[in-house]
Amino acid sequence: MLRYLPFLLVLALWIYAFIDCLNTPEEEVRKLPKTAWVIIILLFGEVLLGPVAWLAVGRPRAAGRSGRRGAAGAGGGGGGGGWVAPDDNPEFLRSLDQDRRPRGEGEDRG
């Protein structure tokens, strides 16, 4: 059974890289067009060159994704597009304050 392990690992990496490439949006793929990466992964998958090249060069960087999120959160502006924690979001805190207020408190009772 152990003698099949290298083959199974190569097959698993090959399948992972292929599916990851297919699921990655076209505008996030680096260096080559997405179709070229699919062909490279399929042609050179058996010798691990295709999947390793995709993971090292073609795949979007994970740090770039989280870096964008951090930049949007640090900028503070509401329409940045990144996710902001509720306790850092001034609009959310204002809505909580308005929900907690009784109905007639902010109105003039003349």
Residue frames as qw, qx, qy, qz and C-alpha x, y, z in Angstrom:
[[0.000, 0.885, 0.465, 0.000, 0.00, 0.00, 0.00],
 [0.326, -0.778, 0.079, 0.530, 2.84, 2.40, 0.79],
 [0.447, -0.069, 0.558, 0.695, 4.26, 2.03, -2.70],
 [0.172, 0.663, 0.604, 0.408, 1.13, 3.74, -4.11],
 [0.263, -0.787, -0.307, 0.465, 1.49, 6.75, -1.83],
 [0.237, -0.379, 0.292, 0.845, 3.78, 8.82, -4.14],
 [0.053, 0.289, 0.723, 0.625, 1.44, 8.23, -7.08],
 [0.182, -0.740, -0.647, -0.003, -1.57, 9.25, -5.00],
 [0.290, -0.679, -0.132, 0.661, 0.18, 12.40, -3.75],
 [0.168, -0.140, 0.486, 0.846, 1.10, 13.42, -7.31],
 [0.064, -0.476, -0.765, -0.430, -2.47, 12.75, -8.44],
 [0.245, -0.767, -0.518, 0.289, -3.90, 14.74, -5.52],
 [0.241, -0.547, 0.089, 0.797, -1.64, 17.72, -6.24],
 [0.113, 0.089, 0.663, 0.735, -2.49, 17.52, -9.93],
 [0.137, -0.635, -0.727, -0.224, -6.24, 17.53, -9.24],
 [0.287, -0.733, -0.346, 0.510, -5.94, 20.28, -6.63],
 [0.211, -0.371, 0.267, 0.864, -3.98, 22.59, -8.96],
 [0.030, 0.273, 0.728, 0.628, -6.38, 21.93, -11.84],
 [0.206, -0.728, -0.652, -0.046, -9.51, 22.69, -9.80],
 [0.320, -0.665, -0.171, 0.653, -7.86, 25.68, -8.13],
 [0.181, -0.148, 0.433, 0.871, -6.94, 27.11, -11.52],
 [0.070, -0.460, -0.737, -0.491, -10.47, 26.61, -12.84],
 [0.304, -0.762, -0.556, 0.133, -12.01, 28.29, -9.78],
 [0.354, -0.444, -0.035, 0.822, -9.67, 31.30, -9.82],
 [0.368, 0.855, 0.262, -0.256, -11.17, 34.38, -11.54],
 [0.725, 0.516, 0.151, 0.431, -9.45, 35.31, -14.80],
 [0.118, 0.899, -0.114, 0.405, -8.35, 38.75, -13.56],
 [0.590, -0.729, 0.333, -0.095, -6.54, 37.27, -10.53],
 [0.945, 0.073, 0.165, 0.272, -4.40, 34.80, -12.51],
 [0.193, -0.851, 0.322, 0.367, -0.79, 35.94, -12.75],
 [0.320, -0.468, 0.668, 0.482, 1.79, 35.82, -15.57],
 [0.004, -0.006, -0.837, -0.547, -0.19, 33.84, -18.21],
 [0.585, -0.129, -0.209, -0.773, -3.81, 33.59, -19.37],
 [0.679, -0.205, 0.543, -0.450, -5.98, 31.13, -17.48],
 [0.927, 0.314, -0.010, -0.202, -6.33, 28.77, -20.45],
 [0.502, 0.611, -0.577, 0.206, -2.55, 28.56, -20.77],
 [0.268, -0.451, 0.713, -0.465, -2.30, 27.59, -17.09],
 [0.863, 0.029, 0.320, -0.391, -4.93, 24.88, -17.52],
 [0.838, 0.479, -0.259, -0.024, -3.01, 23.43, -20.46],
 [0.228, 0.614, -0.669, 0.351, 0.30, 23.58, -18.57],
 [0.535, -0.323, 0.615, -0.481, -1.22, 21.86, -15.54],
 [0.922, 0.177, 0.192, -0.286, -2.74, 19.11, -17.67],
 [0.750, 0.565, -0.336, 0.070, 0.33, 18.52, -19.86],
 [0.375, 0.492, -0.635, 0.463, 3.00, 18.66, -17.17],
 [0.661, -0.522, 0.157, -0.516, 0.99, 17.37, -14.21],
 [0.978, -0.068, -0.195, 0.023, 2.44, 13.91, -14.22],
 [0.694, 0.188, -0.305, 0.624, 5.95, 15.19, -13.59],
 [0.384, -0.708, -0.417, 0.421, 4.68, 17.87, -11.14],
 [0.334, 0.005, 0.143, 0.932, 6.03, 20.78, -13.19],
 [0.143, -0.519, -0.478, -0.694, 2.59, 22.12, -14.12],
 [0.524, -0.723, -0.444, -0.077, 0.96, 22.04, -10.66],
 [0.595, -0.448, -0.160, 0.648, 4.08, 23.35, -8.90],
 [0.250, 0.165, 0.244, 0.922, 4.41, 26.17, -11.45],
 [0.271, -0.654, -0.476, -0.522, 0.75, 27.10, -10.95],
 [0.604, -0.693, -0.357, 0.167, 1.08, 27.15, -7.16],
 [0.576, -0.350, -0.016, 0.739, 4.36, 29.10, -7.24],
 [0.204, -0.074, 0.297, 0.930, 3.79, 31.55, -10.09],
 [0.138, -0.337, -0.604, -0.709, 0.26, 31.63, -11.48],
 [0.378, -0.624, -0.681, 0.057, -1.90, 31.47, -8.40],
 [0.114, -0.829, 0.006, -0.547, -2.93, 34.73, -6.69],
 [0.337, 0.230, -0.668, 0.623, -0.94, 35.40, -3.55],
 [0.459, -0.614, -0.638, 0.067, -2.77, 34.86, -0.26],
 [0.369, -0.400, -0.248, 0.802, -0.90, 37.82, 1.29],
 [0.002, 0.112, 0.339, 0.934, -2.23, 40.06, -1.47],
 [0.378, -0.530, -0.653, -0.387, -5.79, 39.08, -0.64],
 [0.514, -0.640, -0.472, 0.321, -5.47, 39.73, 3.08],
 [0.360, -0.171, -0.007, 0.917, -3.39, 42.86, 2.40],
 [0.124, -0.376, -0.429, -0.812, -6.28, 44.37, 0.47],
 [0.508, -0.637, -0.566, -0.125, -8.65, 43.58, 3.29],
 [0.546, -0.476, -0.296, 0.623, -6.31, 45.18, 5.84],
 [0.219, 0.051, 0.173, 0.959, -5.84, 48.28, 3.70],
 [0.279, -0.530, -0.496, -0.628, -9.60, 48.78, 3.41],
 [0.591, -0.636, -0.482, 0.116, -10.03, 48.35, 7.15],
 [0.515, -0.334, -0.151, 0.775, -7.18, 50.70, 8.00],
 [0.136, 0.310, 0.321, 0.885, -8.43, 53.36, 5.59],
 [0.064, 0.316, 0.599, -0.733, -11.58, 53.78, 7.64],
 [0.362, 0.174, -0.241, -0.883, -13.71, 55.12, 4.76],
 [0.687, 0.116, 0.530, -0.484, -17.06, 53.41, 4.45],
 [0.814, 0.495, 0.029, -0.302, -17.09, 52.46, 0.76],
 [0.104, -0.651, 0.725, 0.200, -13.69, 50.73, 0.63],
 [0.787, 0.228, -0.450, -0.356, -15.24, 47.38, -0.24],
 [0.402, 0.227, -0.840, 0.283, -13.27, 45.36, 2.32],
 [0.630, -0.531, -0.562, -0.074, -14.70, 43.65, 5.35],
 [0.009, 0.506, -0.412, 0.758, -14.66, 45.73, 8.54],
 [0.290, -0.242, -0.853, 0.359, -15.33, 44.36, 12.00],
 [0.216, -0.768, -0.535, -0.278, -18.61, 45.64, 13.48],
 [0.479, -0.755, -0.220, 0.391, -16.90, 47.39, 16.40],
 [0.392, -0.284, 0.268, 0.833, -14.72, 49.32, 13.89],
 [0.123, 0.437, 0.629, 0.631, -17.61, 50.31, 11.64],
 [0.050, 0.127, 0.312, -0.940, -19.02, 53.73, 12.60],
 [0.485, -0.095, -0.398, -0.773, -22.18, 53.22, 10.54],
 [0.606, -0.243, -0.756, -0.047, -23.00, 50.02, 12.40],
 [0.304, -0.214, -0.600, 0.708, -22.37, 51.66, 15.78],
 [0.231, 0.024, 0.008, -0.973, -24.68, 54.57, 14.83],
 [0.588, -0.176, -0.570, -0.546, -27.41, 52.13, 13.82],
 [0.510, -0.255, -0.765, 0.301, -27.11, 50.39, 17.21],
 [0.081, -0.158, -0.380, 0.908, -27.45, 53.72, 18.98],
 [0.411, -0.028, -0.243, -0.878, -30.58, 54.54, 16.94],
 [0.609, -0.202, -0.725, -0.249, -32.09, 51.12, 17.63],
 [0.412, -0.222, -0.703, 0.536, -31.52, 51.49, 21.38],
 [0.091, -0.003, 0.153, -0.984, -33.18, 54.91, 21.56],
 [0.293, 0.490, 0.748, -0.339, -36.92, 54.98, 22.41],
 [0.363, 0.568, 0.601, 0.429, -39.18, 56.03, 19.54],
 [0.003, 0.935, 0.300, 0.190, -40.08, 59.53, 20.74],
 [0.611, -0.569, -0.042, 0.548, -36.74, 60.57, 22.27],
 [0.431, -0.065, 0.315, 0.843, -35.25, 62.39, 19.27],
 [0.051, 0.608, 0.550, 0.570, -38.42, 64.28, 18.36],
 [0.052, -0.123, 0.269, -0.954, -39.70, 67.65, 19.64],
 [0.132, -0.507, -0.849, 0.067, -42.90, 67.43, 21.64],
 [0.050, 0.104, -0.008, 0.993, -44.25, 70.93, 21.10]]
